[in-house]
Amino acid sequence: MTNRLAREPSPYLRQHADNPVDWYPWGDEAFRKAREEDKPLFVSVGYATCHWCHVMERESFGDDEAAALLNDVCVPVKVDREERPDVDGLLMAVSQVMNGSGGWPLNVLLTPAGLPFFAATYLPKRDLRACLWS
C-alpha cells in the first residue's frame, strides 16, 4: 500500500511511498490534520544521495512497529531538502540552536502550530521510539 508521497514529483519522496509510515508531503494538509487531531508533526528532511537517510528509512520508517507508533502519535511529514531548501534551512537552524549541530536525516517535532520542540539527526528505531514516548 502506498502513501501520499507516491504522487509527489520528488524522486526522494517517492522512495518513501511504500513505507508503512503514513507520510504527508510538507504543506497545508499536514498542518491542518495536526491541528484537527492535536498531534505534533514529525518532520523528516533528507535527500536522495544521503547514506544515513536511506539507513533510517530501512531501519525505522520501513519497520511496521516504528511506523505504527509514528502514525499513532504524530502527523509524519517527509521533506526533500533539494526541493525545499527553505524548509531545510529553517529546520537546520532549529537543530543547530537546539543541539549545536545538524545533519541529515534531520528530524524535527513541531507543535500543531508549527513551533519546534525537538530536533535530532539519524534516529535508530530504539531512539525514535524513545523520543516519541517521552
DOVOVO-275975 format. One record per atom (N, C-alpha, C): x, y negated, z; atom name; residue in three letters. Coordinates in steps of 0.05 Angstrom, whole numbers, plus 5000, padded with zeros to 4 digits. Each point is the difference from the previous one (the first is absolute). Layout:
<pts>
{pt {X, Y, Z}, CA, ALA}
...
</pts>
This chain:
<pts>
{pt {5017, 5024, 5000}, N, MET}
{pt {4983, 4976, 5000}, CA, MET}
{pt {5018, 4975, 5000}, C, MET}
{pt {4994, 4982, 4983}, N, THR}
{pt {5016, 4975, 4998}, CA, THR}
{pt {4987, 4978, 5017}, C, THR}
{pt {5016, 4980, 5006}, N, ASN}
{pt {4991, 4977, 5015}, CA, ASN}
{pt {4999, 4976, 4981}, C, ASN}
{pt {4995, 4976, 5010}, N, ARG}
{pt {4997, 4976, 4984}, CA, ARG}
{pt {5024, 4993, 4984}, C, ARG}
{pt {5024, 5009, 5007}, N, LEU}
{pt {5024, 4993, 4987}, CA, LEU}
{pt {5002, 5012, 4972}, C, LEU}
{pt {4984, 5019, 4994}, N, ALA}
{pt {5000, 5013, 4973}, CA, ALA}
{pt {4992, 4979, 4978}, C, ALA}
{pt {4986, 4979, 5008}, N, ARG}
{pt {4991, 4980, 4980}, CA, ARG}
{pt {5019, 4976, 4998}, C, ARG}
{pt {5022, 5001, 5015}, N, GLU}
{pt {5018, 4977, 5001}, CA, GLU}
{pt {5020, 5000, 4977}, C, GLU}
{pt {5008, 4977, 4990}, N, PRO}
{pt {5019, 4999, 4978}, CA, PRO}
{pt {5029, 5007, 5009}, C, PRO}
{pt {5006, 4997, 5025}, N, SER}
{pt {5027, 5005, 5010}, CA, SER}
{pt {5007, 5030, 5000}, C, SER}
{pt {5021, 5009, 4987}, N, PRO}
{pt {5008, 5028, 5001}, CA, PRO}
{pt {5006, 5009, 5029}, C, PRO}
{pt {5012, 4982, 5016}, N, TYR}
{pt {5006, 5007, 5028}, CA, TYR}
{pt {4974, 5006, 5015}, C, TYR}
{pt {4980, 4983, 4997}, N, LEU}
{pt {4975, 5005, 5014}, CA, LEU}
{pt {4987, 5026, 4990}, C, LEU}
{pt {5001, 5005, 4975}, N, ARG}
{pt {4988, 5024, 4989}, CA, ARG}
{pt {5014, 5025, 5010}, C, ARG}
{pt {5026, 4998, 5008}, N, GLN}
{pt {5014, 5023, 5012}, CA, GLN}
{pt {4987, 5009, 5026}, C, GLN}
{pt {4985, 4982, 5012}, N, HIS}
{pt {4987, 5006, 5026}, CA, HIS}
{pt {4970, 5007, 4996}, C, HIS}
{pt {4991, 5002, 4976}, N, ALA}
{pt {4972, 5004, 4994}, CA, ALA}
{pt {4990, 5027, 5010}, C, ALA}
{pt {5017, 5019, 5002}, N, ASP}
{pt {4991, 5027, 5009}, CA, ASP}
{pt {5007, 5005, 5029}, C, ASP}
{pt {5009, 4980, 5015}, N, ASN}
{pt {5004, 5003, 5029}, CA, ASN}
{pt {4973, 5005, 5013}, C, ASN}
{pt {5000, 5015, 5022}, N, PRO}
{pt {4975, 5002, 5016}, CA, PRO}
{pt {4993, 4974, 5015}, C, PRO}
{pt {5019, 4981, 5000}, N, VAL}
{pt {4994, 4973, 5012}, CA, VAL}
{pt {4981, 4986, 4982}, C, VAL}
{pt {4979, 4988, 5012}, N, ASP}
{pt {4980, 4985, 4985}, CA, ASP}
{pt {5010, 4972, 4994}, C, ASP}
{pt {5020, 4998, 4983}, N, TRP}
{pt {5013, 4974, 4995}, CA, TRP}
{pt {4982, 4980, 4986}, C, TRP}
{pt {5004, 4975, 5008}, N, TYR}
{pt {4988, 4977, 4986}, CA, TYR}
{pt {5023, 4985, 4988}, C, TYR}
{pt {4997, 4988, 4977}, N, PRO}
{pt {5019, 4980, 4991}, CA, PRO}
{pt {4997, 4975, 5016}, C, PRO}
{pt {5021, 4983, 5001}, N, TRP}
{pt {4998, 4974, 5014}, CA, TRP}
{pt {4978, 4984, 4987}, C, TRP}
{pt {4981, 4990, 5017}, N, GLY}
{pt {4979, 4983, 4989}, CA, GLY}
{pt {4976, 4998, 5019}, C, GLY}
{pt {4981, 4985, 4990}, N, ASP}
{pt {4976, 4994, 5016}, CA, ASP}
{pt {4985, 5024, 5010}, C, ASP}
{pt {4998, 5021, 4984}, N, GLU}
{pt {4985, 5024, 5008}, CA, GLU}
{pt {5011, 5012, 5026}, C, GLU}
{pt {5027, 5002, 5002}, N, ALA}
{pt {5012, 5011, 5024}, CA, ALA}
{pt {4996, 4982, 5024}, C, ALA}
{pt {5003, 4974, 4997}, N, PHE}
{pt {4996, 4982, 5023}, CA, PHE}
{pt {4971, 5000, 5008}, C, PHE}
{pt {4981, 5001, 4982}, N, ARG}
{pt {4971, 5001, 5006}, CA, ARG}
{pt {4994, 5025, 5016}, C, ARG}
{pt {5010, 5023, 4992}, N, LYS}
{pt {4996, 5025, 5014}, CA, LYS}
{pt {5011, 4998, 5029}, C, LYS}
{pt {5024, 4989, 5002}, N, ALA}
{pt {5013, 4997, 5027}, CA, ALA}
{pt {4982, 4983, 5018}, C, ALA}
{pt {4990, 4979, 4990}, N, ARG}
{pt {4982, 4982, 5016}, CA, ARG}
{pt {4974, 5014, 5007}, C, ARG}
{pt {4988, 5013, 4981}, N, GLU}
{pt {4975, 5014, 5005}, CA, GLU}
{pt {5002, 5023, 5020}, C, GLU}
{pt {5022, 5014, 4999}, N, GLU}
{pt {5004, 5023, 5018}, CA, GLU}
{pt {5018, 4993, 5025}, C, GLU}
{pt {5008, 4975, 5001}, N, ASP}
{pt {5018, 4991, 5022}, CA, ASP}
{pt {5024, 5018, 5004}, C, ASP}
{pt {5014, 5005, 4977}, N, LYS}
{pt {5024, 5017, 5000}, CA, LYS}
{pt {5023, 4984, 4991}, C, LYS}
{pt {5024, 5007, 5010}, N, PRO}
{pt {5024, 4987, 4989}, CA, PRO}
{pt {5006, 5010, 4972}, C, PRO}
{pt {5014, 4984, 4984}, N, LEU}
{pt {5010, 5008, 4974}, CA, LEU}
{pt {5028, 5011, 5004}, C, LEU}
{pt {5006, 5023, 4988}, N, PHE}
{pt {5026, 5012, 5000}, CA, PHE}
{pt {5011, 4994, 4971}, C, PHE}
{pt {5018, 4981, 4998}, N, VAL}
{pt {5010, 4992, 4974}, CA, VAL}
{pt {5027, 5012, 4995}, C, VAL}
{pt {5003, 5016, 4980}, N, SER}
{pt {5025, 5012, 4993}, CA, SER}
{pt {5010, 4989, 4974}, C, SER}
{pt {5024, 4988, 5000}, N, VAL}
{pt {5012, 4988, 4976}, CA, VAL}
{pt {5023, 5016, 4991}, C, VAL}
{pt {5002, 5006, 4975}, N, GLY}
{pt {5022, 5015, 4989}, CA, GLY}
{pt {5004, 4994, 4970}, C, GLY}
{pt {5016, 5017, 4988}, N, TYR}
{pt {5005, 4997, 4971}, CA, TYR}
{pt {5008, 5027, 4988}, C, TYR}
{pt {4998, 5002, 4974}, N, ALA}
{pt {5003, 5026, 4986}, CA, ALA}
{pt {5027, 5013, 5004}, C, ALA}
{pt {5022, 4985, 5002}, N, THR}
{pt {5027, 5013, 5002}, CA, THR}
{pt {5010, 5001, 5028}, C, THR}
{pt {4984, 4995, 5020}, N, CYS}
{pt {5008, 5000, 5028}, CA, CYS}
{pt {5001, 5029, 5011}, C, CYS}
{pt {5023, 5009, 5007}, N, HIS}
{pt {5003, 5028, 5010}, CA, HIS}
{pt {4983, 5004, 5025}, C, HIS}
{pt {5002, 4983, 5020}, N, TRP}
{pt {4986, 5005, 5025}, CA, TRP}
{pt {4970, 4996, 4997}, C, TRP}
{pt {4991, 4985, 4980}, N, CYS}
{pt {4971, 4997, 4994}, CA, CYS}
{pt {4990, 5028, 4992}, C, CYS}
{pt {5015, 5014, 4983}, N, HIS}
{pt {4991, 5026, 4991}, CA, HIS}
{pt {5001, 5021, 5022}, C, HIS}
{pt {5020, 4997, 5017}, N, VAL}
{pt {5002, 5019, 5023}, CA, VAL}
{pt {4976, 4996, 5018}, C, VAL}
{pt {4993, 4975, 5007}, N, MET}
{pt {4977, 4995, 5017}, CA, MET}
{pt {4974, 5009, 4987}, C, MET}
{pt {4999, 4996, 4974}, N, GLU}
{pt {4976, 5010, 4986}, CA, GLU}
{pt {4996, 5030, 5003}, C, GLU}
{pt {5022, 5014, 4997}, N, ARG}
{pt {4999, 5030, 5002}, CA, ARG}
{pt {4994, 5008, 5029}, C, ARG}
{pt {5015, 4989, 5019}, N, GLU}
{pt {4999, 5009, 5028}, CA, GLU}
{pt {4976, 4990, 5015}, C, GLU}
{pt {4991, 4976, 4995}, N, SER}
{pt {4979, 4987, 5015}, CA, SER}
{pt {4974, 4997, 4984}, C, SER}
{pt {5002, 4986, 4978}, N, PHE}
{pt {4976, 4994, 4985}, CA, PHE}
{pt {4989, 5024, 4985}, C, PHE}
{pt {5016, 5020, 4995}, N, GLY}
{pt {4991, 5024, 4987}, CA, GLY}
{pt {4991, 5021, 5020}, C, GLY}
{pt {5002, 4995, 5026}, N, ASP}
{pt {4993, 5018, 5021}, CA, ASP}
{pt {4971, 4997, 5008}, C, ASP}
{pt {4985, 5021, 5000}, N, ASP}
{pt {4971, 4998, 5006}, CA, ASP}
{pt {4995, 4989, 5028}, C, ASP}
{pt {5015, 5009, 5020}, N, GLU}
{pt {4996, 4991, 5027}, CA, GLU}
{pt {5006, 4970, 5003}, C, GLU}
{pt {5022, 4991, 4990}, N, ALA}
{pt {5008, 4971, 5001}, CA, ALA}
{pt {4980, 4984, 4984}, C, ALA}
{pt {4991, 5009, 4977}, N, ALA}
{pt {4981, 4986, 4984}, CA, ALA}
{pt {4973, 4997, 5014}, C, ALA}
{pt {4991, 5021, 5013}, N, ALA}
{pt {4975, 4999, 5015}, CA, ALA}
{pt {5001, 4979, 5022}, C, ALA}
{pt {5023, 4999, 5013}, N, LEU}
{pt {5003, 4979, 5022}, CA, LEU}
{pt {5000, 4972, 4988}, C, LEU}
{pt {5015, 4996, 4978}, N, LEU}
{pt {5000, 4974, 4987}, CA, LEU}
{pt {4972, 4992, 4991}, C, LEU}
{pt {4986, 5019, 4987}, N, ASN}
{pt {4973, 4994, 4990}, CA, ASN}
{pt {4980, 4994, 5022}, C, ASN}
{pt {5004, 5013, 5023}, N, ASP}
{pt {4981, 4996, 5022}, CA, ASP}
{pt {5005, 4974, 5016}, C, ASP}
{pt {5026, 4994, 5004}, N, VAL}
{pt {5007, 4978, 5018}, CA, VAL}
{pt {5003, 4973, 4985}, C, VAL}
{pt {5007, 5001, 4974}, N, CYS}
{pt {5008, 4976, 4985}, CA, CYS}
{pt {4985, 4998, 4973}, C, CYS}
{pt {5005, 4978, 4987}, N, VAL}
{pt {4994, 4998, 4972}, CA, VAL}
{pt {5027, 5000, 4986}, C, VAL}
{pt {5007, 5022, 4987}, N, PRO}
{pt {5027, 5002, 4988}, CA, PRO}
{pt {5002, 4984, 4974}, C, PRO}
{pt {5021, 4984, 4997}, N, VAL}
{pt {5004, 4983, 4977}, CA, VAL}
{pt {5027, 5005, 4989}, C, VAL}
{pt {5002, 5006, 4974}, N, LYS}
{pt {5026, 5004, 4987}, CA, LYS}
{pt {5007, 4977, 4982}, C, LYS}
{pt {5025, 4990, 5001}, N, VAL}
{pt {5009, 4977, 4985}, CA, VAL}
{pt {5026, 5008, 4985}, C, VAL}
{pt {5000, 4993, 4974}, N, ASP}
{pt {5025, 5003, 4984}, CA, ASP}
{pt {5014, 4973, 5002}, C, ASP}
{pt {5024, 5000, 5012}, N, ARG}
{pt {5014, 4975, 5005}, CA, ARG}
{pt {5008, 4987, 4974}, C, ARG}
{pt {5003, 5015, 4979}, N, GLU}
{pt {5008, 4988, 4974}, CA, GLU}
{pt {4976, 4987, 4986}, C, GLU}
{pt {4976, 5009, 5006}, N, GLU}
{pt {4975, 4988, 4989}, CA, GLU}
{pt {4991, 4977, 5018}, C, GLU}
{pt {5005, 5001, 5026}, N, ARG}
{pt {4991, 4980, 5019}, CA, ARG}
{pt {5023, 4990, 5017}, C, ARG}
{pt {5020, 4986, 4988}, N, PRO}
{pt {5022, 4989, 5015}, CA, PRO}
{pt {4991, 4980, 5021}, C, PRO}
{pt {4977, 4987, 4996}, N, ASP}
{pt {4990, 4981, 5020}, CA, ASP}
{pt {4992, 5014, 5026}, C, ASP}
{pt {4986, 5023, 4998}, N, VAL}
{pt {4992, 5015, 5023}, CA, VAL}
{pt {5025, 5013, 5013}, C, VAL}
{pt {5018, 5011, 4984}, N, ASP}
{pt {5024, 5012, 5010}, CA, ASP}
{pt {5017, 4979, 5015}, C, ASP}
{pt {5003, 4976, 4989}, N, GLY}
{pt {5016, 4980, 5013}, CA, GLY}
{pt {4989, 4991, 5027}, C, GLY}
{pt {4974, 4997, 5001}, N, LEU}
{pt {4986, 4992, 5025}, CA, LEU}
{pt {5003, 5022, 5021}, C, LEU}
{pt {4995, 5025, 4992}, N, LEU}
{pt {5001, 5021, 5020}, CA, LEU}
{pt {5029, 5007, 5008}, C, LEU}
{pt {5019, 4996, 4981}, N, MET}
{pt {5028, 5004, 5007}, CA, MET}
{pt {5009, 4979, 5020}, C, MET}
{pt {4991, 4976, 4997}, N, ALA}
{pt {5006, 4978, 5020}, CA, ALA}
{pt {4989, 5008, 5027}, C, ALA}
{pt {4976, 5011, 5000}, N, VAL}
{pt {4988, 5009, 5026}, CA, VAL}
{pt {5018, 5021, 5013}, C, VAL}
{pt {5009, 5020, 4984}, N, SER}
{pt {5017, 5021, 5011}, CA, SER}
{pt {5026, 4989, 5011}, C, SER}
{pt {5012, 4981, 4985}, N, GLN}
{pt {5025, 4988, 5009}, CA, GLN}
{pt {4997, 4984, 5025}, C, GLN}
{pt {4978, 4987, 5004}, N, VAL}
{pt {4995, 4985, 5024}, CA, VAL}
{pt {4995, 5019, 5023}, C, VAL}
{pt {4983, 5020, 4996}, N, MET}
{pt {4993, 5019, 5021}, CA, MET}
{pt {5023, 5019, 5008}, C, MET}
{pt {5016, 5008, 4980}, N, ASN}
{pt {5019, 5022, 5005}, CA, ASN}
{pt {5029, 4991, 4995}, C, ASN}
{pt {5004, 4977, 4988}, N, GLY}
{pt {5027, 4992, 4993}, CA, GLY}
{pt {5011, 5013, 4975}, C, GLY}
{pt {4983, 5016, 4986}, N, SER}
{pt {5008, 5013, 4976}, CA, SER}
{pt {4975, 5008, 4984}, C, SER}
{pt {5005, 5011, 4976}, N, GLY}
{pt {4978, 5009, 4983}, CA, GLY}
{pt {5011, 5020, 4980}, C, GLY}
{pt {4983, 5009, 4983}, N, GLY}
{pt {5008, 5019, 4979}, CA, GLY}
{pt {4975, 5014, 4990}, C, GLY}
{pt {5005, 5020, 4983}, N, TRP}
{pt {4977, 5014, 4988}, CA, TRP}
{pt {5003, 5029, 5004}, C, TRP}
{pt {4978, 5014, 5004}, N, PRO}
{pt {4973, 4989, 5000}, CA, PRO}
{pt {4996, 4981, 5024}, C, PRO}
{pt {4984, 4980, 4996}, N, LEU}
{pt {4993, 4981, 5020}, CA, LEU}
{pt {4971, 5005, 5008}, C, LEU}
{pt {4996, 5004, 5026}, N, ASN}
{pt {4973, 5007, 5010}, CA, ASN}
{pt {4993, 4980, 5022}, C, ASN}
{pt {4977, 4987, 4995}, N, VAL}
{pt {4992, 4978, 5018}, CA, VAL}
{pt {4971, 5005, 5008}, C, VAL}
{pt {4994, 4998, 5025}, N, LEU}
{pt {4972, 5001, 5010}, CA, LEU}
{pt {4990, 4971, 5002}, C, LEU}
{pt {4977, 4995, 4989}, N, LEU}
{pt {4987, 4973, 5001}, CA, LEU}
{pt {4973, 5003, 5014}, C, LEU}
{pt {4992, 4979, 5014}, N, THR}
{pt {4973, 4999, 5011}, CA, THR}
{pt {4981, 4997, 4976}, C, THR}
{pt {4974, 5005, 5004}, N, PRO}
{pt {4981, 4996, 4978}, CA, PRO}
{pt {5000, 4971, 4989}, C, PRO}
{pt {5009, 4981, 5016}, N, ALA}
{pt {5003, 4973, 4991}, CA, ALA}
{pt {5026, 4995, 4985}, C, ALA}
{pt {5018, 5020, 4999}, N, GLY}
{pt {5024, 4998, 4985}, CA, GLY}
{pt {5025, 4992, 5016}, C, GLY}
{pt {4998, 5000, 5026}, N, LEU}
{pt {5023, 4993, 5017}, CA, LEU}
{pt {5017, 5024, 5006}, C, LEU}
{pt {5026, 4999, 4995}, N, PRO}
{pt {5017, 5023, 5005}, CA, PRO}
{pt {5006, 5004, 5029}, C, PRO}
{pt {5000, 5026, 5009}, N, PHE}
{pt {5007, 5006, 5028}, CA, PHE}
{pt {5020, 5023, 5003}, C, PHE}
{pt {5008, 5012, 4978}, N, PHE}
{pt {5020, 5022, 5001}, CA, PHE}
{pt {5013, 5002, 4972}, C, PHE}
{pt {5026, 5004, 5000}, N, ALA}
{pt {5014, 5004, 4975}, CA, ALA}
{pt {5022, 5020, 5003}, C, ALA}
{pt {5004, 5017, 4980}, N, ALA}
{pt {5021, 5020, 5001}, CA, ALA}
{pt {5006, 5008, 4971}, C, ALA}
{pt {5024, 5012, 4997}, N, THR}
{pt {5007, 5010, 4973}, CA, THR}
{pt {4992, 5030, 5000}, C, THR}
{pt {5017, 5017, 4991}, N, TYR}
{pt {4994, 5029, 4997}, CA, TYR}
{pt {4989, 5011, 5027}, C, TYR}
{pt {4977, 5013, 4999}, N, LEU}
{pt {4988, 5013, 5023}, CA, LEU}
{pt {4996, 5030, 4994}, C, LEU}
{pt {5016, 5017, 5013}, N, PRO}
{pt {4993, 5029, 4996}, CA, PRO}
{pt {4973, 5005, 5013}, C, PRO}
{pt {4989, 5022, 4994}, N, LYS}
{pt {4972, 5007, 5009}, CA, LYS}
{pt {4997, 4996, 5030}, C, LYS}
{pt {5019, 5009, 5016}, N, ARG}
{pt {4997, 4998, 5029}, CA, ARG}
{pt {4999, 4971, 5009}, C, ARG}
{pt {5016, 4983, 4987}, N, ASP}
{pt {5001, 4971, 5007}, CA, ASP}
{pt {4975, 4986, 4990}, C, ASP}
{pt {4990, 5008, 4977}, N, LEU}
{pt {4975, 4989, 4990}, CA, LEU}
{pt {4978, 5006, 5019}, C, LEU}
{pt {4998, 5024, 5009}, N, ARG}
{pt {4979, 5008, 5019}, CA, ARG}
{pt {5003, 4984, 5026}, C, ARG}
{pt {5024, 4996, 5009}, N, ALA}
{pt {5004, 4985, 5025}, CA, ALA}
{pt {4992, 4971, 4997}, C, ALA}
{pt {5006, 4987, 4978}, N, CYS}
{pt {4993, 4972, 4997}, CA, CYS}
{pt {4970, 4996, 4997}, C, CYS}
{pt {4986, 5020, 4989}, N, LEU}
{pt {4971, 4998, 4997}, CA, LEU}
{pt {4985, 5007, 5025}, C, LEU}
{pt {5012, 5016, 5017}, N, TRP}
{pt {4986, 5008, 5025}, CA, TRP}
{pt {5006, 4980, 5023}, C, TRP}
{pt {5020, 4983, 4996}, N, SER}
{pt {5007, 4982, 5022}, CA, SER}
{pt {4981, 4977, 5003}, C, SER}
</pts>
